[in-house]
């Protein structure tokens, strides 16, 4: 694509390769062969195999955030529908390999692996900001949205882990539906209680 650097073009080619052929073989030589370059060029641009895989995970996450923004912009003002649409996107089987990669790298980061540590530093805040921005499109105040964005991220990732581990699409869809219903209507506004009048004479 015009305007892309050599590094960006290589990263896009690697993601396309993984999308088409899967992520089973992640050796640099095999990846380089598949995208028409050399393992030395991959090392030059990404530093290491781990550096390449980390950038793949980050780029796929960035694309997911862009999709989230598009869903917010095209939404009908219903938060529960946005929750359902985002789940439909992230639970697409086409993304399963990348999500396995993300969770594998994230697990290594939690164990103190320096190569994958940036995921711990950058990932959560980026997703919170993306979710708060989406919530703003339907009128949710930022301070309220941030707390619920963290909850939504935890629920979505938990259900994704469940889906990847068990393959139980019906079960995870049902659980997501219970969560989505919590966000029907203008849930962030305080409920109006009945008007209380006094029977006592003034």
ZIRAHU-V998683 format. One record per pair of residues at least 6 apart in sequence whose C-alpha atoms are under 7 Angstrom apart, sorted by the first residue. I is the first residue (numbers start at 1). J is the second residue. Records with the same first field share a line. If there is no record, write none. Layout:
I=J + J
This chain:
7=45
11=56
13=35
14=35
15=56
17=34 + 35
22=97
23=97
28=39 + 49
29=39
32=38 + 39
46=52
50=115
54=116
57=98 + 102
65=130
68=86
69=134
71=82
72=82 + 134 + 137
73=137
75=82
77=138
78=138 + 184 + 185
79=183 + 184
80=180 + 181 + 183 + 184
83=180
84=180
91=160
105=116
106=119
108=116
109=116 + 117 + 119 + 120
128=146 + 149 + 150
131=149
132=142 + 145 + 146 + 149
135=145
136=142
140=188
159=172
163=169 + 172
